[in-house]
Amino acid sequence: MVNVTYDASGSLIAFDPNGAEIVYNLGDMGFIIAMMALVWIMIPGVGLFYSGLLRRKNALSMIYTSLASIAVVSFQWFFWGYSLAFSETGSAYIGDLKYFGLKGVLDQPSIGSSRIPALLFCIYQLMFAAITAALAVGAIAERGRLGPVLVFIFIWTTIVYDPLACWTWNANGWSFILGGLDFAGGTPVHISSGTAALAISIYLGKRRGYGTERLAYKPHNTTYVILGTVFLWFGWFGFNGGSALSANLRAVQACIVTNLAASMGGLTWMLLDYRIERKWSAVGFCSGAISGLVAITPASGFVGAPAAVLFGVVGGAACNFATQLKFLLSYDDALDIFATHGIGGIVGNLLTGLFAQASVAGFDGVTVINGGWLDHHYIQLGYQLADSVAGVSYSFVVTTIILWIMHFIPGLRLRASEEAEILGIDDAEMGEFAYDYVGLEQEIGHSVEVEPVSREPEIAEASDGSVNEKEHEHQP
């Protein structure tokens, strides 16, 4: 039973098993509750961002997948995910089942901070797990089945995300003990999701028409891309700022560098695209902003504002050029998830080893680190490299194993049929459309016959799934 009360100042008072008082500041608790909600809004933001980049016949499935990630991971986190990641009695690799079913996750101090109770830390960290899964499964875009992906999310979160979170943030984790610095999820969130997306892309194979003009389409809804970026940028203040786990100066500094890196990343990517197209691309700006946000994530509680400028520029440039990897290595990553999150996470981890400062980490009055190269702690770059290599290797190998085991289980194969790909995942897998029937003929190659009264279309499937480019220029 929870045994809490309040003192004269209004602070929340809990009691440990020995009867000693534990004081929680309601301001800190309110701050983390708000930050939790900010991270939640990022998840449908991912769906909107991905949806806008695709063809409209696959637009709804990406938004659905992001919401499904919230639901599946929320159950997984309750069931055993939180315990596997954050139980104090776990190993250097993964936790145990001490908190199975959230048993005992109540008013005692959290493993992340003694300033907030475990119950609050639990739901805040749930949002990190959910958005990681949503980022990774974006790789099924335009060719993945929506039923098996629910099973995949549960399994992947359990044996990929939870161990990575444990070794990075749990006090027993090997990377934590080694001295790796990861403030808000460079390895558990971005490297793991980006590398998993690479594994999924390779497993699924290329989309129909890959390498031809059929896939030389532009994003069907740039407004969705911008709106998704707005949700992500907005929510990232909760992602990075909230990782201070207290309303203090370190949280404020994390917000400052987050905003600055996103800004510089957006400008860098847009300018790199401008040199080729001589066009000011909104999609390019949004892609760069996300890249800057990814790069600054592991460093956001450790670096000052001048370094954040470099994180944005280097992150935006590295991710921009990394989009060419899919052509060099011949895999079909429809949304460039590996280029943005995998490469961006690696860049952010390594730059953290160079620019982390003990003085910035100490803004919360508690944290003590040796810093990075700026503080003449040169071995820190080695720690960051080890953590990055381990994250990439583990996520890629284990994700691939999961996919191939599911491949040979009846009903769990992730690849959609060629017919479903031609028709569109929205219609084939959901029977619903992002925009009802508006403009669907542009995706399947035939005109829609509309009854003058009912206005219900009769859609004929194209034999080759080609897109009428002339009609595409006149979208309603």
C-alpha positions in Angstrom: 0.0 0.0 0.0 1.2 3.5 -0.8 1.9 5.5 2.3 2.4 9.2 1.4 1.6 12.5 3.0 2.7 16.1 2.7 5.0 18.4 4.8 4.4 22.0 5.7 6.0 23.2 2.5 3.7 21.0 0.4 6.3 18.6 -0.7 5.3 14.9 -1.1 6.6 12.7 1.7 6.9 8.9 1.2 8.5 6.4 3.5 11.0 3.6 2.8 10.6 0.1 4.2 12.5 1.2 7.3 10.2 4.1 7.9 12.7 6.8 6.9 11.2 9.8 5.1 11.7 10.4 1.3 11.0 13.9 0.1 9.7 14.5 -3.5 9.3 18.0 -4.9 6.0 18.4 -6.6 7.5 20.9 -9.1 9.9 18.2 -10.3 7.1 15.7 -10.5 4.9 18.1 -12.4 7.8 18.8 -14.8 8.4 15.2 -15.6 4.6 14.5 -16.1 4.6 17.4 -18.7 7.8 16.1 -20.3 6.2 12.6 -20.5 3.2 14.1 -22.4 5.6 15.9 -24.8 7.4 12.7 -25.7 4.1 11.0 -26.3 3.1 13.6 -28.9 6.3 12.8 -30.8 5.0 9.3 -31.6 2.1 10.3 -33.8 4.5 13.0 -35.1 6.7 10.2 -36.4 3.6 8.7 -38.1 2.7 12.0 -39.8 6.3 12.6 -40.9 6.6 9.1 -42.4 3.1 9.3 -43.9 3.8 12.5 -45.7 7.0 11.2 -47.3 5.2 8.2 -48.9 2.7 7.8 -51.7 -0.9 8.4 -50.7 -2.0 4.8 -51.1 0.3 4.0 -48.1 -0.3 7.1 -46.1 -2.7 5.8 -43.4 -0.7 2.7 -42.6 2.2 4.7 -41.2 0.0 6.8 -38.9 -1.7 3.7 -37.7 1.7 1.9 -37.1 2.9 4.8 -34.9 -0.3 4.6 -32.7 -0.1 0.8 -32.6 3.5 1.1 -31.3 2.1 3.1 -28.4 -0.4 0.5 -27.6 1.8 -2.6 -27.9 4.8 -1.1 -26.1 2.5 0.2 -23.3 1.4 -3.4 -22.6 4.9 -4.8 -23.0 6.3 -2.2 -20.6 3.6 -3.1 -18.0 4.1 -6.8 -18.6 7.9 -7.0 -18.2 9.6 -4.3 -20.2 10.2 -1.8 -17.4 11.6 -4.6 -15.2 13.9 -5.9 -17.9 15.3 -2.4 -18.4 15.4 -0.9 -15.0 15.2 -3.4 -12.2 18.0 -2.7 -9.7 18.8 -6.4 -9.3 19.5 -7.1 -13.0 22.7 -8.0 -14.8 25.1 -5.9 -16.8 23.1 -6.8 -19.9 19.4 -7.1 -18.9 17.2 -6.7 -15.9 15.3 -9.4 -14.1 11.5 -9.8 -13.4 11.5 -8.0 -10.1 8.9 -5.5 -11.3 6.9 -8.0 -13.5 3.4 -6.6 -14.1 4.7 -3.3 -12.4 4.5 -5.0 -9.0 6.1 -2.7 -6.5 6.6 0.2 -8.9 5.1 2.8 -6.7 6.4 5.5 -4.4 10.0 4.5 -3.8 12.8 6.5 -5.4 13.4 5.6 -9.1 16.6 4.1 -10.4 17.0 7.1 -12.6 16.7 9.8 -9.9 16.0 9.9 -6.2 14.0 13.1 -6.8 11.1 11.4 -8.4 9.2 8.2 -7.5 9.6 5.0 -9.6 6.0 5.1 -10.9 6.6 8.5 -12.6 10.0 7.4 -14.0 8.3 4.3 -15.3 5.8 6.0 -17.5 8.3 8.6 -18.7 10.6 5.9 -19.8 7.7 4.1 -21.5 7.4 6.9 -24.0 11.1 6.4 -25.0 10.5 2.7 -25.6 7.3 3.4 -27.6 8.9 6.0 -29.9 11.9 3.7 -30.6 9.6 1.0 -31.8 7.7 3.4 -34.0 10.9 4.7 -35.6 12.1 1.2 -36.3 9.0 -0.2 -37.9 8.7 2.7 -40.3 11.0 0.5 -42.4 7.9 -1.6 -43.4 6.7 1.4 -45.4 4.8 0.4 -48.6 5.5 -3.3 -48.4 5.0 -4.6 -44.8 2.0 -6.4 -43.3 0.3 -4.7 -40.4 -0.7 -7.7 -38.4 2.7 -9.4 -37.9 4.3 -6.0 -37.2 2.4 -6.0 -33.8 4.1 -9.2 -32.8 7.4 -7.9 -34.1 7.1 -4.8 -31.9 6.5 -6.8 -28.8 9.4 -9.2 -29.4 11.8 -6.5 -30.6 11.2 -4.2 -27.7 11.7 -7.1 -25.3 15.0 -8.5 -26.6 16.5 -5.4 -28.4 15.4 -2.2 -26.8 15.2 -3.4 -23.2 18.8 -4.8 -23.0 20.1 -1.6 -24.7 18.3 0.6 -22.2 19.6 -1.6 -19.4 23.2 -1.4 -20.3 23.1 2.3 -21.1 21.0 3.8 -18.2 20.7 1.1 -15.5 23.4 1.5 -12.8 24.3 -2.2 -13.3 24.7 -1.8 -17.1 28.1 -2.5 -18.6 28.2 0.7 -20.7 27.0 2.8 -17.7 29.8 1.2 -15.5 32.4 1.6 -18.3 31.6 5.4 -18.4 29.6 5.8 -21.6 27.7 9.0 -21.8 24.3 8.9 -23.3 21.9 11.6 -21.9 18.7 10.9 -23.7 19.1 7.9 -26.1 21.7 8.0 -28.7 22.2 4.2 -28.6 19.0 2.8 -27.1 16.7 5.0 -29.2 18.4 6.1 -32.4 21.1 3.6 -33.1 18.9 0.7 -32.2 15.9 1.9 -34.3 18.0 3.1 -37.2 19.9 -0.2 -37.4 16.8 -2.2 -36.9 15.3 -0.3 -39.9 18.3 -1.3 -42.0 17.8 -5.0 -41.0 14.1 -4.8 -41.9 14.8 -3.1 -45.2 17.2 -5.8 -46.2 14.9 -8.6 -45.1 11.9 -7.2 -46.9 13.8 -6.6 -50.1 13.2 -3.9 -52.6 9.8 -2.4 -53.5 8.2 -3.2 -56.8 9.7 -0.9 -59.4 12.8 -0.1 -57.4 15.3 1.6 -59.6 12.7 2.8 -62.1 10.7 6.0 -62.5 7.8 4.3 -60.7 9.5 5.0 -57.4 10.8 8.5 -58.4 7.9 10.1 -56.7 7.9 13.2 -54.5 6.3 13.1 -50.9 2.6 13.1 -51.4 1.8 15.5 -48.5 4.5 18.0 -47.5 2.2 19.5 -45.0 2.2 16.2 -43.1 6.0 16.2 -43.2 6.1 19.7 -41.7 3.4 18.9 -39.1 5.2 15.7 -38.1 8.4 17.7 -37.7 6.6 20.3 -35.6 5.4 17.6 -33.3 8.8 16.0 -33.1 10.7 19.3 -32.5 8.2 20.3 -29.9 8.3 17.0 -28.2 12.0 16.7 -28.3 12.2 19.3 -25.5 10.5 16.7 -23.3 12.8 14.0 -24.7 16.1 15.8 -24.0 15.1 18.4 -21.4 13.1 15.9 -19.4 16.1 13.5 -19.2 17.5 15.7 -16.5 14.6 14.2 -14.4 14.2 17.5 -12.6 13.3 21.1 -13.4 16.8 22.5 -13.0 19.5 24.4 -15.0 20.7 21.2 -16.7 17.2 20.7 -18.2 17.2 24.3 -19.4 20.6 23.8 -21.0 19.4 20.6 -22.7 16.5 22.5 -24.2 18.8 25.3 -25.5 21.2 22.9 -27.2 18.3 20.8 -28.6 16.7 23.8 -30.3 20.0 25.1 -31.6 21.1 21.8 -33.1 17.8 21.3 -34.8 18.0 24.7 -36.3 21.5 24.3 -37.6 20.7 20.8 -38.9 17.7 22.1 -40.8 19.7 24.9 -42.4 22.6 22.6 -43.3 20.5 20.0 -45.0 18.5 22.6 -46.9 21.6 24.4 -48.1 23.2 21.1 -49.2 20.1 20.3 -51.3 20.0 23.9 -52.6 23.4 23.5 -54.2 22.0 20.7 -56.4 18.4 21.7 -57.1 18.5 25.5 -56.6 15.3 25.1 -54.6 14.5 25.8 -51.0 13.2 22.5 -49.9 10.8 22.3 -46.9 11.3 18.5 -46.9 15.0 19.0 -46.8 14.8 21.5 -44.0 12.6 19.1 -42.0 14.9 16.2 -42.6 17.9 18.2 -41.5 16.1 19.4 -38.3 15.4 15.8 -37.4 19.0 14.9 -38.1 20.2 17.7 -35.8 17.9 16.5 -33.1 19.1 13.0 -33.4 22.7 14.0 -33.2 22.3 16.2 -30.1 20.3 13.6 -28.2 23.1 11.7 -26.4 25.0 14.9 -25.7 22.2 17.3 -24.7 23.0 17.1 -21.0 26.7 17.3 -21.4 27.6 20.1 -24.0 27.3 23.8 -24.2 25.6 26.0 -26.9 28.7 26.5 -29.1 29.1 22.7 -29.5 25.4 22.4 -30.3 26.0 24.4 -33.5 28.6 21.9 -34.6 26.3 19.0 -33.7 23.6 20.4 -35.9 26.0 21.1 -38.9 27.8 17.8 -38.7 24.7 15.8 -38.0 22.7 17.4 -40.8 25.6 17.0 -43.3 26.4 13.4 -42.3 22.8 12.3 -42.5 22.3 14.0 -45.8 25.2 12.2 -47.4 24.3 9.0 -45.7 21.0 8.9 -47.7 23.3 7.7 -50.6 24.3 4.6 -48.7 21.1 2.8 -49.9 22.3 3.2 -53.5 25.9 2.1 -52.7 24.8 -0.9 -50.7 21.7 -1.7 -52.7 19.0 -1.8 -50.1 15.6 -0.1 -50.1 15.2 2.1 -47.0 12.1 4.0 -48.2 12.2 6.6 -45.4 16.0 6.8 -44.9 15.6 5.8 -41.3 19.1 4.3 -41.1 20.6 7.4 -42.6 18.9 9.7 -40.2 18.7 7.7 -36.9 21.4 5.2 -37.3 24.1 7.4 -38.7 22.9 10.4 -36.8 23.0 8.5 -33.5 26.6 7.3 -34.2 27.7 10.9 -35.1 26.0 12.2 -31.9 27.7 9.5 -29.7 31.2 10.2 -31.1 30.8 14.0 -30.9 29.7 13.5 -27.3 33.1 11.9 -26.6 34.8 15.0 -28.0 32.7 17.9 -26.6 31.2 16.6 -23.3 32.1 18.9 -20.4 32.0 18.2 -16.7 31.0 21.8 -16.0 27.8 21.4 -18.1 26.9 18.0 -16.6 27.2 19.7 -13.2 24.4 22.2 -14.0 22.1 20.0 -11.9 24.4 20.2 -8.9 24.7 16.5 -8.6 26.2 14.9 -11.7 30.0 14.3 -11.8 31.7 13.1 -15.0 35.2 13.3 -16.4 34.1 15.0 -19.6 35.4 14.4 -23.1 38.3 15.7 -25.1 37.5 19.3 -24.2 38.3 18.3 -20.6 41.3 16.3 -21.7 39.6 13.0 -21.0 40.6 11.3 -24.2 39.5 7.8 -23.4 35.9 9.0 -23.5 35.9 8.8 -27.3 36.8 5.1 -27.0 33.9 4.5 -24.6 31.5 6.2 -27.0 32.8 4.2 -29.9 32.5 0.9 -28.0 28.9 1.7 -27.1 28.1 2.6 -30.6 29.6 -0.5 -32.2 27.9 -2.7 -29.6 24.5 -1.0 -30.3 24.8 -1.3 -34.1 25.9 -4.9 -34.0 23.4 -6.1 -31.4 20.4 -4.4 -33.0 21.2 -5.5 -36.5 21.9 -9.1 -35.7 19.1 -9.7 -33.2 16.6 -7.9 -35.4 17.6 -10.0 -38.4 17.1 -13.2 -36.3 13.7 -12.1 -35.1 12.6 -11.4 -38.7 13.7 -14.8 -40.0 12.2 -16.7 -37.2 8.9 -14.9 -37.8 9.4 -15.6 -41.6 9.0 -19.4 -41.0 6.0 -19.2 -38.6 2.7 -19.4 -40.5 0.9 -16.0 -40.6 3.8 -14.0 -39.2 5.8 -13.3 -42.4 6.3 -9.5 -42.5 6.5 -9.0 -46.3 3.2 -8.1 -48.0 2.2 -9.7 -51.3 2.9 -8.1 -54.6 -0.8 -7.5 -55.1 -1.1 -5.7 -51.8 1.9 -3.5 -52.7 0.3 -2.6 -56.0 -3.0 -1.8 -54.5 -1.5 0.0 -51.5 -1.1 -1.2 -47.9 -4.0 1.1 -46.8 -6.5 -0.7 -48.9 -5.1 -4.2 -48.8 -4.4 -4.3 -45.1 -6.8 -1.8 -43.6 -9.6 -1.3 -46.1 -9.4 2.4 -45.3 -7.7 5.5 -46.8 -6.0 8.6 -45.5 -8.2 10.7 -47.8 -11.1 8.4 -48.5 -11.0 7.9 -52.3 -9.6 11.3 -53.4 -7.0 10.9 -56.1 -6.5 7.2 -55.6 -6.4 6.7 -59.4 -3.1 8.5 -59.4 -1.6 5.7 -57.4 -3.0 2.7 -59.2 -2.9 4.0 -62.7 -6.6 4.1 -63.8 -9.3 6.8 -63.6 -12.0 6.5 -61.0 -15.6 6.2 -62.2 -17.7 8.4 -59.9 -21.5 8.0 -59.6 -23.1 11.4 -59.7 -25.3 10.7 -56.7 -23.4 8.4 -54.4 -20.0 9.6 -55.5 -18.7 6.1 -54.6 -15.7 5.2 -56.9 -15.2 2.0 -58.7 -11.5 1.3 -58.8 -9.8 -0.8 -61.4 -6.4 -2.2 -60.4 -3.6 -1.4 -62.7 -1.7 -4.4 -64.0 1.7 -2.7 -63.5 0.9 -0.4 -60.6 2.4 2.6 -62.5 1.7 6.2 -61.6 0.3 8.8 -64.0 2.8 11.5 -63.6 0.8 14.1 -65.6 -2.2 13.7 -63.2 0.3 13.7 -60.3 1.1 17.3 -61.1 -2.5 18.4 -60.5 -3.3 17.0 -57.1 -6.6 18.1 -55.6 
